[in-house]
Amino acid sequence: MQEPATGGANAARAGTFAALRVRDFHVLWAGSWASYIPFFMANIVQSVVAFELTRRNRAVGTVVFAQGLAMLALAPIGGAGADRWPKRRVLALAQSVAAATFAALALLRALDLLTLGALAAAGLVLGIAISFLGPARQAVAAERGTPALRGNAVTLNQVPLTGSQVLG
């Protein structure tokens, strides 16, 4: 597929989905869906499992609080890191940490060894991963289009994030 024009006026007329015609951005955009959906599914699943383990609403709050605390504390560092560190490495590392966390939770559940503490620890680790993953993915999205389509790419990058919240 041909790349859209890079001129300012031509880019403005290129359309709502113009950045998706840039192969690198298209691949990143599709991968974002696959990346974000498990995170949002995990929010629901961890909450349900926490309640099933303890039969207390407080357990749900504990798991959600652990993830939120990590994100609150580390999001500014993740944002600064997205500007300073190799973005692809940050993405790969954050995704790997999340995958390992999901696998560990699945194994613990299968062995009937899952505890509220393990769920909260997993929430904390996932919050750390999200704190670095989100800003790095946004920075990569801005770099994957042509300069004239940067705004369009950044805007379209929000679609998988919001859509995954609904689907997850």
N, C-alpha and C positions, 0 to 999 in steps of 0.2 A: 504494500500500500504506500502511496506517496505521502511524504510528510507535508503538513500544512505550511503555507507561506509563513515566513518569519517577520515580515514587515508589520509595523504597528497597526496600520489601518486594515491590512489583510487579516491579521490575527483577530482583530475585533469582529470581523465578518465571518470568521472561520466556523463559528457555531459553538453551541453549548458543550459539545463533547469533542471538541477539536483535539485536545491533548491525548485522547484515546487513540488517535491515529498515529501517534508516535509510539513505535514498538516498545521501547524500553519502559515508557510510562504505562502502556497497556499491560505489560507483564507484571509490573509492580502493582497496578490497580487490581488485577485479578488475584494476585497473591495476597493482597490486603484482605480480601474477603475471606480467604482460607485461613488467614492469620487471626483476624479479629473474632470470627464466629466462635472458636473454642473458648476464648477469654470470656465472652458474654454468656456462653452456655455454662461455663464453670461457676460464674456468679450464682446462677440459679441452683445448679446441682450441689454446690458446696453448702448453700443455705438449707436446702432440703435434707441433705445428709446430716448436717449439724443438728437439725431438729429431730431427725429420726434417731440419732445416737443418744440424745439427751432428753427429748420431749420438753425442751425449754426454748422459749423464744430468745432468751439471753444468749444461747449458743449461736443462734443465727447472727445476732449483733456482734458477737465476739469475732466470728470469722470475717464478716464484712468490715469491722473496725480495723482488723489487722491489715487487710489489703489497703484500706483507705489511709491508714497511718503511714504506711510505706510510701504511698503515692504523694501524700502531703509533704512528707519530709524530703523525698528524693526527686520529685518532679523538676524543681529548679536546677538540680545538678544534672538530671537527664537532658534538660533543654540546653544547658551550657555545653554538656558533653557532645550533643549532636552537632555543635558548631566546631568542636575541637578534635574529636576522635574520628577515626575512619568509620563512616556511617554504615557501610555494609557489614563490617565486623560487629558493630553494636547491634544491628538487626539480627545477624546470625547468632550472636551470643544470647541475646534476649529471647529469641525464639527457641533456642536450644535449652535454656534454663526452664522456660515455660513447658516445653515438651517433657523434659525430665521430671518436672514437678507433677504434671498430669499423669505420667507413667507411674511415679511413686505412689500417688494417691490411688490409682487403679489397682496396683499390686497390694497395697495395704488393705483396700476394701475386699479384694478377692480372697485374701488370707484372713479376713475378719479381724484385722489388727488396727483398723482405723480408729483414731481417737479425736476428740475435739481439739486437743493440743496439736495434733498433726495437721488437722484442717486449718487451724489458725496459722500455723507455721507456713503451710502452703499458701495461704492467703497473703501472708507477708512477703513471701518470695515472689508470688505473681505480681503483687503491687510494685515490687522493686523492678521486675522485668518490664511492666507496663510503663513505669516512669522513664525508662530509657528507650523502649520500643516506640512509643508514640512520637516523641520529638524527632527521633532519628528517621522514622518513616516519613514524617512531614518534610524534613529537610531533603531526603532522597527524592520525594515526589517533586519538589521544587526544581531539583537538578535534572530530572529525567526528560523534561520537555524542552522545546526550544525556548530561548529567552523570551520571545514574544508571547509564548503560551504558558509562562510560569504561573501567572495568576489563575488561569484556567485549570492547570494541573493541581495546584494547591486546593482549589475549590472542589474539584472532582475527587480529590483524595479523601474528602470528608464523607463522601457517599458510602464507601464501605464501612466506615466507622459507625455512622448513624444507622445504616441498613443492617449491620451485624447486630446492633443492639436490639433491633426489632426481631430479627431471625433467631438470634441466640436465646 
